[in-house]
Amino acid sequence: MQKETYNVIGVMSGTSLDGIDLAHIHFSIVDTKWSFKILETETVSYNNDWLGKLKIAVDFPEAELLQLNDDYTVLLANVIKTFIEKHNLQHLDAVCSHGHTILHQPQNGFTLQIGNLPKIAKLINQTVVCDFRVQDVQLGGQGAPLVPIGDRILFSDYDYCLNLGGFSNVSFEQNGNRIAFDISPVNTVLNFYANQLGLDYDDKGQLACSGKGNTDLMNELNALDYYKKPFPKSLGFEFVKTIVLPLIERYTIPIEDKMRTFIEHIAFQTVVALPKKQGKLLATGGGTYNDFLMERMQYHLPQLEIIIPDKKTIEFKEALIFALLGVLKLRNEINVLSSVTGAKSDHSSGVILK
């Protein structure tokens, strides 16, 4: 007989490089209905050395990647162990960890999340469920996005679930299937330009708000091939590095103008992505703190109720859902939807390490 309650930790590191998110979660399931409580949470920032490595790791040769994976697994283990000890967490069923994506090339049958080496379970002395993307890519899927099954199970009251992180992604029900895909880059681009001005990020979007939109740049961004592709589809940092940033850099305009234009681009592509422009939309991720971005989205979607939840849900929703994916894997239940990733079938993805 399956358990009805689970005590787990969800761990996530996103492409925006904000840090490692950890969330202690209690799940319960009664008559097939799941509920959750987000308890202790923490985001552990990367030091400058790690930030520098993770920003350029996409270009590392194989030997350097192998070393990076080993080093990052040790780093992640130390962060998780410290979190467990700090909050005196006991009787955990599992630590469910996404790792950090370095390479994501589903078209080449390849995706790499570092920090998922088998030794992590020994280092923290816990059961670890991790490496959620690889199996899906092997089954012909995009390996992303994986969050939508959690949206369906935990946030079914909303017509849309939108996450605004390094990239934006959306999920919703359509004809009985959960549909989800990456919409566009968000903080991977906005933070790049904030960094050029000596800032970690554009606080509340004030810099972008002070700029002027550039119509030609906006039109070129909106004409990129990715936006014409049907879903399922997903984005990796390679898209930003090789296509988006070189395109923007061809324009000799103030950084504030580049940011303003890109905010409009994000809002515009969000409108294009939503089949009906009304109902309730749950917005989470660091991008929700960009007041200017949220204003522009609401402006373009006047009939849609955009709901920003409590701080823990905003910041730790992905950690929460990877915790759920890990629990579903422990139960040998489906945790990846083929309607979302394009894989040959729904499946229970991930590796259980002990």
N, C-alpha and C positions, 0 to 999 in steps of 0.2 A: 504493500500500500504506500502511495506517495505521501510525502510530508505535506503539511498544510501551512507551515511557517518556515521562513528562511532568514538567516542572519548573515548578511554578506557585505563585502566592500566592493564598490564599483570604482574602477580606475581608468582615467581617460587623459590622453594628451593630444590636443588638436593642432591643426596646421597653422593656427594663428600664433602658436608658441607662447601662449599666455602662461603656461606652466602645466604641472601635473595635477589634475583634479582627482580628489579622493572623496568618496561619499559612503558613509556607513548607512546601510539600508535594511529595514525590516520589511519583508514581503509576507503577505498572507493570501491564501486562496480559499474561498468558500463558494461551493456550487459553481465552479468554473470562473468566478469573478475574482480578479486580482485587486489587491489594494496595497498601498505602500506608505512608509514613513521615512522621510529623509532625516537622519539623525545628525551625527557629527559630520562636518564637512571641512575641507581645507584645499586650497590651491597652493602648491609649492612651486615657486618661480624657479626658472633655470638661471644659473649664474652666467656671466658673460662668456665664459669659455664654452659652456654647453650651447648657449644660444648661437654662438658663432659656428660651431660644428653642425648643428641641426639645420642651419640656414643653407649651408653649402653641401650637405651630405648627398644631395641628389646627384652630384658630380663625382662622388668618391669612386675610385676603382674597387674591385671586388675585395681585395685584401683589407683595405681600409674600412670597408663596410662591415666585414666580419669582425674586425676589432671594435668598431663602433657599437655593433650589436651586443658584443660581450660586455663592453664598458657600460652601456646603457642599461643592460639587464641588472648589473650590480647597483647602479644608481637607483633604478626603479625599486629594486628590492629594499635598499636602505630607506627610501622614502616611505614605502608601505610599512616596513617594520617599525619605523619611528611613529607613524600615524597610529598603528595598533597599540604600541606601548604608551604613547601620550594619552590616549583615550581609554586605556585599560580594557580593550575589546577582547571578549572571551567567547568561546564556543562558536566560532565562525564556521559556517558551512563551506564558504569559499571566498577567495579573492578573485574577482572577475575583471581582468585587465585587457584593455585594448592594445596597449603598447603605443608606439609613435610611428606614424606612416612616413617612410622615407621615399619609397618608390611605389607608384600606383599606375601600372600599365596593363589593364585588363585586356586590351586589344592584342597584347603580346603574351597573354596567359600568365601574367606576373604581377604580384603585389608583395611588398615587404613592409611589415611592421616590426620594428626593433623592440627589444625588451621582453620577448616571449620565449627565450631559451629555457630548456627544461630545468636548468639549475635554479631558476627563480623560486620554485616551490620549496627546494631545500633551503635556500637562503632565508626565506621568511617562515619556514616551518608551517606552511598552510597548504591546503588544496588550492590550486590555481586553475582557473578556466580562462583560456586566452586564445590568440591567433584565430580570430573569428572570420577573417576575410579570405584566407587562402583556399579553403575548400570550395567556396562559391565560385571563385575564378576558375578552379579546376573543372567545375561543372558548367563552364561556359558563361558564367555571370560576370557582372561588373565588380563584384566584391563590395559594392556600395550602392546606395546607402543601406545601412543595417538597422538604423533606428526605427524605421516605420512599423515593424511588428510591435515595438513598444508603444508607439503612438496609438496603434489599434487597440492594444490590450489595456493601456493605462489612461489614455486621453481621448476616449471615443466620443466625449461630449462635444468635441470641436470639429468643424467642417474641414479645417486645415491645421496642420502643425508645421510651423515655419521655424527653422533654426538659422540664426545669423551668426556664424562663427568665421573661421578662415574663409569658408565658402558658405553660400546659403543653400539649404535644401528644404524641400517641402514634401509632405505626404498627405494623402487624402483617399477616401473611398470612391471608386468609380465602377459601376456595374458589378458590385459584389467583390471587386478586387481592390487590394491596397495598391495605390500607385504612388511612386516616390522617385525623385531624381534630384540631382544637384542643379541649381538654377544658375548661379554665377559666382565669381570670386567676390568676397566682401573684405574682411579684415586683412587678408593676405596682401591686398593692394593698398587699402587705406592706411594700414600700419607702415607699409613700405615708405609711403610719402611722409607720414608723421615722423618716422625715423630720420628722414633727410633733414627735417627741421629740428632735430635734436630731442624729439619727444617719443615716448613709447607708443602713444596713440593720440587720436584727435578727440580730446575731452568733449563729450556731448555733441561732437560734430561742429564745433565752433569755427574751426579753420575752414572746413568745407563750406559752411554757411557764408563766410566772408568772401568766398571766391565767386567767379562767374562761370556759368556753363559755356562750353565750347561746342557749337552745333556740329561742326565737322568731325570732331573727335567722337562725339556721342553717336553719330551716324556710323562711323567706322566700327566702333565697339559693338553696336547692335547688329552689324552685318557679319560678325564672326561666325564661322561655320558651325561651331558648337550649338549655337542657339537655334539652328535650323534642324538639328538632329532630333528624331523622335526618342522618347524614353523607351526602355531604361538607358540612362546615361549618367556618367559621373565625372568629376573633375579631380585632378591632382595638381600639386604645386608646379609640375612641369608646364602646365597650360599657362600659368601666370608668368613663369620665368621666360618661356620661349615665345609666347604669343602676345599676351596682354601688355606686359611692361614694355617690350620693345615698341609696340604700337603707340602707347601713350608717350614714350620718350621721343618719338619723332616730332612731337609738338613742343615748340619753344614758348611755353606759356607758364605763368606762375604756378607753383605747386598747389596753392589754394584753388586755382581754376581746375587743375587736374582732379583734385579731390571732389570738388563740387560736381564736375561732370560725371565722375564715377559714381557718386551717390545717386545722381539721376538715372544712371545706367542700371544700378542695382534695383531701384524702385521700378523702372520701366520693365525690366526682365521679370520681376516678380509679378507684375500685372499680366504679362504675356503668359506666364506659367500657370495661372489659376484659371481653370475652365469656367467657373462662375464667380462673379466678383461680389458675392454677398454671403452672409452667414457669419460664423464665428471663426476667427483665426487666433491660434495660440502662438505667440512669438517668444522665443527663448534664445539664449546665446548672448555673447558679449556685445553683439551689434545692437541689441535692444537698448543699451545705454547711450547709443548715439541718437540723441533727441532729434537732430536734424534729419537723419535717415528715416526715423519713424514718422516724422511729420510729412516727409515727401511720400512715403508709402501711403499714409492715410489720405493725403491729397489726391493721389492717383486711384485710390480705392474707397471712395466716399461711402459706399453702401456696405462695406465690410466692417464688422466690429473686430478691431485688433485688440487682443487681450494680452497684457504683459503680467505674468503671474508673480508669486513671491520670489524673493532674491535667491533662495536655495534652488528653486525649480529653474529659474533663469540660468543660473551659473552651473548647475550640476545635473541638468536633465540628461545629457549624454552619458555621464557616469552612472546615473540611475538606470538608464536603459541597457547599458552594457552589463550592469549587475543583473538585470532581468534576463538578458541573453544567456548569461552564465548559469543562472538558475534553470532556465529552460533546457540548457544542455545537460545539466545534472539530471534532469527528469527525462532526458532523451526525447524531448518534444521539439517540434519545429520552432526554430528561432530565426530563420531567414526565408523570406518570401520570394519565390521566383517571379511573381508579377512585378516585383520591384527591381530585382537585380538582373533579370533575364536569364537566370540559370535554368538548367533542364528541368529542375523540380524543386519544390519546397524541401528544406532539409534542416537537420540539426547540426549546426556548424560550431567549430571550435575544438580545442584540445584540452583534456583534463590532465593536469600534472599533479603528482603527489610526491 
